[in-house]
């Protein structure tokens, strides 16, 4: 029983990281009608630049952790002008190609300009300094706990913002019908910048979570994260925030279960096999597309 609980909690911790990436990408689908495939790569680049700040400040977390958020916002906002013309034209597939080009640029930049192309390691105090909680077979570092709790808090704040505030309702109005929303005075440019800014905050939080849980990042990490995030978006339904959240958590649990109970390296096969079957049965996603 303890082993099952440990696997479930580990899966939820992994799934919460996926959830934040999927939420950021789905938010941009709603606000701009684009697939920002490069978003996961922006997360990885945020982690790299955050590592630079950590080195420059001798590991001062009071400076470094806010720097992750600021870097995430700046990087995601820097991509907004690139996607704006495509969003105006409704060029959905073209935005996917642009995102892939951005992904290649960021991956090559990480390979050439940081630590000679090797993975960068984060200080142990980001993962709790080796301190953890153990109960029988259940064990978590403070970094895992911080990442899981922080992810839950960020998701709650995001949904409260979207459904309980004036600006959140404006973003949802723009997502539901851009023409009607703009006719009532909502600015296409301003709403887009706001959406990208929120996605930038999510990028910074995910970068911190990666540093706390993985303790290191490498240039190819974006490939794994982007592929899983895109498949989760299709699996849940393009632009469906709630569906993406649920499916991301579910994917984390399925991966943990496969690692814990399926002999051999079958984790990705089991996970993606289940996703493929459901996508074939429900092409618009498990929860239905909002795009």
Residue pairs with C-beta under 8 A, 6 or more apart in sequence:
2 135
2 136
2 137
2 138
3 137
3 260
5 138
6 137
6 138
6 139
7 253
7 256
7 257
7 259
7 260
7 261
8 253
8 256
9 138
9 140
9 148
10 140
10 144
10 256
11 249
11 252
11 253
11 254
11 255
11 256
11 257
12 148
12 249
12 252
12 253
13 140
13 144
13 147
13 148
13 213
13 252
14 213
14 252
14 255
14 256
15 248
15 249
15 250
15 251
15 252
15 253
16 147
16 148
16 151
16 152
16 155
16 209
16 248
16 249
16 252
17 147
17 151
17 206
17 209
17 210
17 213
17 252
18 225
18 228
18 229
18 232
18 248
18 249
18 251
18 252
19 151
19 155
19 244
19 245
19 248
19 249
20 151
20 154
20 155
20 202
20 205
20 206
20 209
21 39
21 40
21 43
21 202
21 206
21 225
21 229
21 248
22 229
22 232
22 233
22 236
22 244
22 245
22 247
22 248
23 155
23 158
23 202
23 241
23 244
23 245
24 36
24 39
24 76
24 198
24 199
24 202
24 203
24 206
25 35
25 36
25 39
25 40
25 199
25 229
25 230
25 233
26 233
26 238
26 239
26 240
26 241
26 244
27 195
27 198
27 199
27 202
27 241
28 34
28 35
28 36
28 39
28 83
28 195
28 196
28 199
29 35
29 233
29 238
29 239
29 290
29 291
30 171
30 172
30 174
30 175
30 195
30 239
30 241
30 290
30 291
31 171
31 174
31 175
31 191
31 192
31 194
31 195
31 196
32 83
32 84
32 87
32 95
32 192
32 195
33 87
33 90
33 92
33 95
33 178
33 291
34 83
34 86
34 87
34 92
34 95
34 96
34 99
35 92
35 95
35 96
35 99
35 230
35 233
35 238
36 79
36 83
36 95
36 99
36 199
37 96
37 99
37 100
37 102
37 103
37 226
37 230
38 79
38 98
38 99
38 100
38 101
38 102
38 103
38 106
38 226
39 76
39 99
39 199
39 203
39 226
39 229
40 103
40 222
40 225
40 226
40 229
41 102
41 103
41 106
41 107
41 222
41 226
42 72
42 75
42 76
42 79
42 102
42 106
42 203
43 72
43 203
43 206
43 207
43 210
43 222
43 225
44 106
44 107
44 110
44 207
44 210
44 217
44 219
44 221
44 222
44 225
45 75
45 106
45 109
45 110
46 68
46 71
46 72
46 75
46 203
46 204
46 206
46 207
47 68
47 120
47 207
47 210
47 211
47 217
48 110
48 114
48 120
48 217
49 71
49 75
50 64
50 67
50 68
50 71
50 207
50 208
50 211
51 114
51 120
51 122
51 211
51 217
52 114
53 63
53 64
53 67
53 68
53 71
54 60
54 64
54 122
54 123
57 63
57 64
59 123
59 125
61 125
61 126
65 208
68 204
68 205
68 207
68 208
68 211
69 200
69 201
69 204
69 205
69 208
70 204
71 204
71 207
72 200
72 201
72 202
72 203
72 204
72 205
72 206
72 207
73 197
73 200
73 201
73 203
73 204
74 200
75 200
75 203
76 196
76 197
76 199
76 200
76 203
77 193
77 196
77 197
77 200
79 102
79 196
80 192
80 193
80 196
82 98
82 102
83 95
83 98
84 189
84 192
86 94
86 95
86 98
87 95
87 192
88 188
103 222
103 223
103 226
106 222
107 219
107 220
107 222
107 223
108 219
110 117
110 219
111 117
111 219
114 120
114 219
117 219
118 218
119 216
119 217
119 218
120 216
120 217
120 218
121 215
121 216
122 211
122 212
122 215
122 216
124 130
124 215
126 143
126 208
126 211
126 212
126 215
127 141
127 142
127 143
127 144
127 211
127 212
127 213
127 215
128 141
128 142
128 143
128 145
128 146
128 212
129 142
130 141
131 141
131 142
132 139
132 140
132 141
132 142
132 144
133 139
133 140
133 142
133 145
143 212
143 213
143 215
144 212
144 213
146 212
147 208
147 209
147 212
147 213
150 205
150 208
150 209
151 205
151 209
154 201
154 202
154 205
155 245
158 198
158 202
159 241
160 168
161 167
161 168
161 198
162 168
162 169
162 171
162 172
162 241
163 169
163 172
167 194
170 181
170 186
170 191
171 191
171 194
171 195
173 180
173 181
173 184
173 186
174 181
174 182
174 186
174 188
174 191
175 239
175 290
178 188
181 191
182 188
210 217
210 221
211 217
214 221
228 251
231 272
231 275
232 244
232 247
232 248
232 251
232 275
233 239
233 244
234 279
234 285
235 247
235 275
235 278
235 279
235 285
235 286
236 243
236 244
236 246
236 247
236 248
236 285
236 286
236 287
237 243
237 244
237 284
237 285
237 286
237 287
237 288
237 289
237 290
238 285
238 289
238 290
238 291
239 289
239 290
239 291
240 285
240 287
240 288
240 289
240 290
241 290
242 287
243 285
243 286
243 287
243 288
246 287
247 286
247 287
251 271
251 275
254 270
254 271
254 274
255 267
255 271
258 266
258 267
258 270
258 271
259 267
262 270
278 286
279 285
